[in-house]
Amino acid sequence: MKPQRAPPVFLDRDGTLVVEMGYMSDPNLVRMEEGVVAGLRVLAARGHPLVVLSNQSGIGRGMFTGEDAQRVNARLAAMLRDHDVEIMAWYLCPHAPKTTCACRKPLPGMAIAAARDWQLELTGSYVIGDKRTDLELADAVGGTGILLTTGHGREYAEWARGDARPVFDNLRAAADFIVSSGAEAAPVSGDAAGPLP
C-alpha cells in the first residue's frame, strides 16, 4: 500500500506568498513575504501538496491580461525553485467580482479543479491566506482556514480570532501549526512537481 498522502495546503498568492502590490501584473515587482521559503520547505518536507489558488479580478476588470498573471506566477515559481521549493499547481480565477462564476474565492471551483487534476482530498485540507474569503473557502471544502496578518490580513484578524480561527504573522508560523496538528505524511520521494505556471 502507498503511504497516506499528507493533506494538501492551498495557498493564496498576493499578500500571502508575495507582498501585496494591488493588481500585480509586472513580474519584476514580485517580492516574497517573510517566512514563505521556510514555511513552504517545512510543509513540502512532510509531504503536503502545495497548490496556489488566486483571485485575479484585474484580468476581468481589463487591468492586465491572463498572460501577465501567468508571468507573475512564473517569476514567483522561479524564485521558489531557487530555494528548492516546488509548487505542485497554480490556479487563478480571472473573473471580476460581479461576474457569475464558480471559481472566485470563497467559491470552491479552483480547489475542486485541483482535487480532480491531482487526486487530492479536500476534506482535512488547509487554506492559508490574508482574507476572510480564504478562510470561507476552507469552510466550503471541509478544510481548516489559516489567516496570515500579512497583506490585508490585519483587516480580518479580529474577526478570525473572534471566530476561533488560527491567525499567524507569517507562513513559517502557519506551517509549524499544521505540523503540530499532526497532519503530515512520510516525506515524498521523486519529482511530484506539476507543470510550470
C-alpha positions in Angstrom: 0.0 0.0 0.0 1.2 3.5 -0.8 1.7 5.7 2.3 -1.0 8.1 3.2 -0.5 11.5 1.5 -0.5 14.5 3.8 -3.4 16.9 3.4 -3.0 19.5 0.6 -2.2 23.1 1.5 -3.9 25.6 -0.7 -2.1 29.0 -0.7 -3.3 32.4 -1.7 -0.7 34.4 -3.7 -0.9 38.2 -3.2 -0.5 39.2 0.4 0.3 35.7 1.4 3.2 34.4 -0.7 4.2 37.8 -2.2 4.0 41.3 -0.8 0.6 42.8 -1.7 1.1 45.4 -4.5 -2.5 45.8 -5.7 -3.4 44.2 -9.1 0.2 43.0 -9.7 1.0 42.5 -13.3 4.7 43.1 -13.5 6.9 40.1 -12.6 9.8 42.4 -11.8 7.8 43.7 -8.8 7.5 40.2 -7.1 8.8 40.2 -3.6 8.2 37.3 -1.2 6.7 37.8 2.2 8.8 36.9 5.2 8.8 33.3 6.2 7.5 32.0 2.9 10.5 29.9 1.9 11.0 28.4 5.4 7.3 27.6 5.7 6.9 26.0 2.3 10.0 23.9 3.0 8.6 22.6 6.2 5.3 21.7 4.5 6.9 20.1 1.4 9.4 18.1 3.6 6.4 16.5 5.3 4.6 15.6 2.0 2.0 18.3 1.8 1.0 19.0 -1.8 1.3 22.8 -2.3 -1.3 24.5 -4.6 -1.7 28.2 -5.3 -5.3 29.4 -5.7 -5.5 33.1 -6.6 -8.4 35.5 -7.4 -7.1 37.8 -10.2 -10.0 40.1 -10.9 -7.7 42.6 -12.6 -8.0 40.3 -15.7 -11.8 40.6 -15.7 -11.6 44.3 -15.0 -9.3 44.8 -18.0 -6.3 46.0 -16.0 -4.0 43.3 -17.2 -4.1 40.0 -19.2 -4.1 36.4 -18.2 -0.6 36.2 -19.7 0.6 38.9 -17.4 -0.8 37.0 -14.4 1.0 33.8 -15.6 4.3 35.7 -16.0 4.0 36.8 -12.3 3.3 33.2 -11.3 6.3 32.0 -13.4 8.5 34.6 -11.7 7.4 33.5 -8.2 7.8 29.8 -9.2 11.4 30.5 -10.3 12.2 32.4 -7.1 10.9 29.5 -5.0 12.7 26.9 -7.2 15.9 28.8 -6.4 15.3 27.8 -2.8 14.4 24.2 -3.8 10.6 24.7 -3.3 8.2 23.4 -5.9 4.6 24.4 -6.2 2.5 21.4 -7.5 0.0 23.5 -9.4 -1.3 27.1 -9.9 -4.9 28.1 -10.4 -6.4 31.5 -10.9 -9.9 33.0 -11.2 -9.8 35.7 -13.9 -13.4 37.0 -13.2 -14.4 40.4 -11.9 -16.3 40.2 -8.6 -19.8 40.7 -10.1 -19.3 38.1 -12.8 -21.1 34.8 -12.2 -18.5 32.1 -11.9 -17.8 29.0 -9.7 -14.1 29.7 -9.2 -13.8 33.1 -7.4 -12.9 32.5 -3.7 -14.7 31.8 -1.4 -16.4 29.6 -4.0 -14.7 26.2 -4.2 -14.2 25.9 -8.0 -10.4 26.2 -8.1 -10.0 23.8 -5.1 -12.3 21.3 -6.8 -10.4 21.5 -10.0 -7.1 20.9 -8.2 -8.6 17.9 -6.3 -9.7 16.5 -9.7 -6.5 17.2 -11.5 -4.1 15.9 -8.8 -6.3 13.4 -6.9 -6.3 15.5 -3.7 -8.6 15.0 -0.8 -10.3 18.3 0.1 -11.7 17.3 3.5 -9.0 17.9 6.0 -7.0 20.3 3.7 -5.6 23.6 4.7 -6.2 27.0 3.1 -3.7 29.8 4.0 -4.5 33.4 3.0 -4.8 37.0 4.1 -8.5 37.5 3.6 -11.8 36.2 5.0 -12.6 34.7 1.6 -9.7 32.3 2.0 -11.0 31.1 5.3 -14.5 30.8 3.9 -13.1 28.7 1.1 -11.7 26.3 3.7 -15.2 26.0 5.2 -16.6 25.3 1.8 -14.3 22.3 1.2 -14.2 20.9 4.7 -10.7 22.2 5.5 -9.0 24.5 8.0 -8.5 28.1 7.1 -5.5 29.9 8.5 -5.2 33.7 8.3 -1.9 35.5 8.0 -1.6 39.1 9.1 0.4 39.9 6.0 -1.2 41.7 3.1 -4.8 42.5 4.0 -4.7 40.1 7.0 -4.8 42.7 9.7 -8.2 43.8 8.5 -9.6 40.4 9.2 -7.6 39.4 12.3 -10.1 40.4 14.9 -12.9 38.6 13.1 -10.8 35.5 12.7 -9.7 35.4 16.3 -13.3 36.0 17.5 -14.3 33.0 15.3 -11.6 30.8 16.8 -9.6 30.7 13.6 -5.8 30.2 13.6 -4.0 33.6 13.0 -0.3 33.9 12.4 2.2 36.6 11.4 3.9 34.6 8.7 3.8 31.4 6.7 6.5 29.7 8.7 4.4 30.0 11.8 1.4 28.7 9.9 3.4 25.7 8.7 4.6 24.9 12.2 0.9 24.9 13.3 0.0 22.5 10.6 2.9 20.2 11.5 2.0 20.4 15.2 -1.6 19.4 14.3 -0.2 16.0 13.2 -1.4 16.4 9.6 1.6 15.0 7.9 2.8 12.0 6.0 6.2 10.4 5.2 8.5 12.6 3.1 7.7 12.3 -0.6 10.4 11.0 -2.9 10.7 11.6 -6.6 9.5 14.6 -8.6 5.9 15.4 -7.8 6.1 18.8 -9.4 3.4 20.0 -11.8 3.9 22.0 -15.0 5.3 25.5 -14.9 2.7 28.1 -14.1 
